[in-house]
Amino acid sequence: MPGGDCRMNMDRYRIGSDDKLRLKDYDPEDTAGFKDKDEVQEKFEDLLDRLAEQQDRLFASRSNGVLVVLQGMDCSGKDGVIKKVFGGINPGGFRAYSFKKPTEEESAHDFLWRTHKDVPAKGYIAAFNRSYYEEVLITRVHGHVSDKEARRRLKQIRHFEEMLTTQNVLVVKLFLHISPEFQLEKIRDRMENPEKLWKFDPTDLQERQYWKEYTSAYEDAIRRTATDGSPWHIVPSNNRWFRNYLVLRLLVEELEKLGLEYPKPELDLSAFPIEESSLEKIDAEKETNSSSRPLLA
């Protein structure tokens, strides 16, 4: 493939209800033919503008909520996606949540409780850095729940997401796909770089021993919860610039499918006349203020 194309087939990354999934069939180095960051930079900036517009329409219309579920192995870039993809939108309409080991209170409730309460209201976007899927991943890999219990929970998750969809919550599920070699490189970088050492967690090295088991658990979870109304997307993530571009593009396209519109005014604006002299006064004040504004250093 000579170069990336804005018309690239996005369905290749989509997992629906009838799709068979084997993660080994997806290359974490895939960049859809783009050679480097420079090739997508202009497209990325355009997509950021489109995302900001869609968020504005979403917040104004209050017709839908948007839940972005970010899953992936340790070091796959969940924090990076939140920073790069959502950094340019209005923070007033966005929330990011990171779900670590459940607290004692959270463990005393059903496994969906701690995440359900943070599902976004209509008009808002929320990103989950890990999610309720951890209750069928790490718990299954380490034998805290049986395979039978894990399958039961996956069925409940599927029903939960179907309920959210019927309540006009768009659920965008993203698996950030990396290789074990890439993960080791990132762990080593964290250990050797003083500015990144704070990110290092010894358990990351321990969990690497279970790569095969995690892969199997992820494949089963994705297969059992991928639906046409709430599909999964496999995001090749060894190249951070492509990961961010693809996530942003997927999200923008899903939002634009909603056909969000600004609400029509319920008031008769002709009942609120503004005198022409008042507008001229406002324009004059703006000109005065702009001329006296200090230059950006």
C-alpha positions in Angstrom: 0.0 0.0 0.0 1.8 3.2 -1.2 0.2 5.6 1.3 -2.6 6.1 3.7 -6.0 7.1 2.2 -8.7 9.0 3.9 -11.1 6.6 2.3 -9.5 3.6 4.1 -11.8 0.8 5.0 -12.8 1.4 8.7 -14.8 -1.8 8.8 -11.6 -3.8 9.0 -11.2 -2.6 12.6 -14.9 -3.2 13.6 -16.1 -6.4 15.4 -19.8 -6.9 15.2 -22.2 -9.7 16.4 -21.3 -12.2 13.6 -17.6 -11.6 13.4 -15.0 -14.1 14.5 -12.1 -12.7 16.4 -8.5 -13.8 16.7 -6.2 -11.0 17.9 -3.3 -12.6 16.2 -5.0 -11.7 12.9 -4.5 -8.0 13.7 -1.1 -6.5 13.3 -0.4 -4.0 16.2 2.1 -2.3 13.8 -0.6 -1.6 11.3 -0.8 2.1 10.2 -3.3 1.7 7.2 -0.5 2.6 4.8 0.4 5.9 6.4 4.2 6.2 6.7 4.5 8.5 9.7 2.8 11.1 11.9 3.3 13.9 9.4 1.0 12.2 6.9 -1.9 12.3 9.2 -1.3 15.5 11.1 -3.5 17.7 9.0 -6.3 15.1 9.0 -5.9 14.7 12.8 -6.3 18.5 13.3 -9.4 18.5 11.1 -10.9 15.6 13.1 -10.2 17.5 16.3 -12.3 20.4 15.0 -15.1 18.0 13.9 -15.1 16.4 17.4 -15.3 19.8 19.0 -18.3 20.6 16.8 -20.0 17.3 17.5 -19.5 17.8 21.2 -21.0 21.3 21.0 -24.1 19.9 19.2 -24.3 17.0 21.7 -24.2 19.3 24.7 -26.8 21.7 23.1 -29.2 19.0 22.1 -29.0 16.8 25.2 -30.3 14.0 23.0 -27.6 11.4 23.6 -24.8 10.4 26.0 -21.5 9.0 24.7 -19.5 6.4 26.6 -16.0 5.6 25.4 -14.7 2.3 26.8 -10.9 2.0 26.6 -9.4 -1.5 27.2 -6.0 -2.9 26.5 -3.0 -4.5 28.0 -0.8 -2.5 30.4 1.1 0.2 28.6 -1.3 0.2 25.6 -1.9 3.9 25.9 -5.3 4.5 27.5 -4.1 7.6 29.3 -2.5 8.8 26.1 -5.7 8.5 24.1 -7.6 10.5 26.7 -5.0 13.3 26.6 -4.5 13.5 22.9 -8.0 12.8 21.6 -10.1 14.6 24.2 -7.6 17.4 25.1 -9.2 19.9 22.7 -12.9 19.6 23.6 -14.8 21.5 26.2 -14.0 20.0 29.6 -17.3 21.1 30.9 -19.0 18.4 28.8 -16.4 15.7 29.3 -15.5 13.3 32.1 -12.7 10.8 32.4 -12.7 7.9 34.9 -10.0 5.4 35.8 -11.0 2.2 37.4 -8.4 0.4 39.5 -8.8 -2.3 42.1 -12.3 -2.1 43.6 -12.6 -0.6 47.1 -14.2 -2.4 49.9 -17.5 -0.5 49.3 -17.4 -1.2 45.6 -16.8 -4.9 46.2 -19.8 -5.1 48.4 -22.1 -4.1 45.5 -22.8 -5.9 42.2 -19.9 -5.8 39.7 -21.6 -3.1 37.5 -22.4 -0.7 40.4 -19.2 1.3 40.5 -19.1 2.0 36.8 -22.8 2.4 36.1 -23.1 5.5 38.3 -20.5 7.2 36.1 -22.2 6.5 32.8 -22.6 9.9 31.1 -25.9 11.9 31.2 -27.4 13.0 27.9 -25.2 15.8 26.5 -22.0 14.5 28.0 -19.0 12.4 26.9 -17.3 10.0 29.3 -14.2 8.0 28.8 -13.6 4.9 30.9 -9.9 4.0 31.4 -10.6 0.4 32.0 -14.2 -0.5 32.9 -16.6 -3.1 34.0 -14.8 -5.5 31.6 -12.0 -5.8 34.3 -14.5 -8.0 36.2 -14.3 -10.6 33.5 -10.6 -10.2 32.6 -8.2 -9.9 35.6 -10.6 -11.8 37.8 -10.9 -14.6 35.3 -7.2 -14.8 34.5 -6.3 -15.1 38.2 -9.2 -17.5 39.0 -11.2 -15.2 41.2 -14.2 -16.1 39.1 -14.9 -19.3 37.2 -15.3 -19.5 33.5 -19.0 -20.2 34.0 -19.3 -17.0 36.2 -17.3 -15.0 33.7 -19.7 -16.1 30.9 -22.7 -15.2 33.0 -21.2 -11.7 33.6 -20.5 -11.2 29.9 -24.1 -11.9 29.2 -25.1 -9.3 31.8 -22.7 -6.8 30.3 -24.2 -7.4 26.9 -27.7 -6.7 28.3 -26.4 -3.7 30.2 -25.0 -2.2 27.0 -28.2 -2.9 25.1 -30.1 -1.1 27.9 -27.7 1.9 27.5 -28.2 1.9 23.8 -32.0 2.0 24.1 -31.6 5.0 26.5 -29.7 6.9 23.8 -26.2 6.3 25.2 -23.7 5.6 22.4 -21.2 3.0 23.6 -17.9 3.1 21.7 -15.7 0.2 22.7 -12.0 0.3 21.9 -9.4 -2.4 22.4 -5.9 -0.9 22.1 -3.9 -3.7 20.6 -0.1 -3.9 21.3 2.6 -6.5 21.1 4.4 -8.0 24.1 7.6 -6.6 22.7 6.2 -3.1 22.6 4.9 -3.4 26.2 8.3 -4.5 27.4 9.9 -1.5 25.7 7.4 0.8 27.4 8.0 -0.8 30.8 11.8 -0.5 30.4 11.4 3.2 29.4 9.4 3.9 32.5 12.1 2.3 34.7 15.0 4.1 33.0 13.4 7.6 32.5 13.3 9.7 35.7 10.3 11.6 34.3 8.3 8.4 33.8 9.4 6.4 36.8 6.3 7.4 38.7 4.3 5.4 36.1 6.2 2.2 36.8 4.2 -0.5 38.6 6.0 -3.8 39.5 2.8 -5.7 38.9 3.0 -4.8 35.2 6.0 -7.2 35.0 4.2 -9.8 36.9 1.1 -9.6 34.7 3.2 -10.0 31.6 3.5 -13.7 32.5 -0.2 -14.1 31.8 -0.1 -12.6 28.3 -1.6 -15.7 26.7 -4.4 -15.9 29.3 -5.3 -12.2 29.0 -5.4 -12.6 25.2 -7.8 -15.5 25.5 -10.0 -13.7 28.0 -10.1 -10.6 25.8 -11.0 -12.6 22.7 -13.9 -14.3 24.6 -15.1 -11.0 26.1 -15.1 -9.2 22.8 -16.8 -12.0 20.9 -19.6 -12.3 23.5 -20.3 -8.6 23.8 -19.8 -7.3 20.3 -23.2 -6.4 18.8 -24.3 -4.4 15.8 -25.6 -1.7 18.1 -22.5 -1.8 20.3 -19.5 -3.2 18.3 -15.9 -3.4 19.4 -13.1 -1.8 17.5 -9.5 -3.2 17.4 -7.1 -0.3 17.4 -3.5 -1.2 16.4 -1.5 0.7 19.0 2.2 0.1 18.6 2.5 3.4 16.8 1.0 6.0 19.1 0.3 8.6 16.4 -1.8 6.1 14.4 -3.5 4.9 17.5 -4.6 8.4 18.3 -5.6 9.2 14.7 -7.7 6.0 14.4 -9.5 6.4 17.8 -10.3 10.0 16.9 -11.6 9.1 13.5 -13.7 6.2 14.8 -15.2 8.5 17.4 -16.0 11.4 15.1 -17.6 9.0 12.5 -19.8 7.4 15.2 -20.9 10.8 16.5 -21.7 12.1 13.0 -23.9 9.1 12.4 -26.1 10.4 15.2 -27.1 13.4 13.1 -26.9 15.7 16.1 -28.6 19.1 15.5 -28.7 22.3 17.5 -32.2 22.7 19.1 -34.6 25.1 17.5 -35.5 28.1 19.6 -38.8 27.9 21.3 -39.0 31.7 21.8 -40.2 34.1 19.2 -37.1 36.2 18.8 -39.0 39.0 17.2 -40.4 39.7 20.6 -36.9 40.8 21.7 -35.9 43.6 19.5 -32.4 45.1 19.8 -31.9 48.7 18.8 -29.3 49.3 16.1 -27.7 51.9 18.3 -27.1 49.3 21.0 -25.3 47.1 18.5 -23.1 50.0 17.3 -22.2 50.7 20.9 -21.2 47.1 21.6 -19.0 47.0 18.4 -17.3 50.2 19.5 -16.5 48.8 22.9 -15.1 45.6 21.4 -12.8 47.6 19.1 -11.6 49.7 22.1 -11.0 46.6 24.2 -9.1 44.8 21.5 -6.8 47.7 20.8 -5.8 47.9 24.4 -5.3 44.2 24.9 -1.7 43.2 25.7 0.2 41.1 23.1 0.7 37.4 23.7 4.2 36.9 25.0 
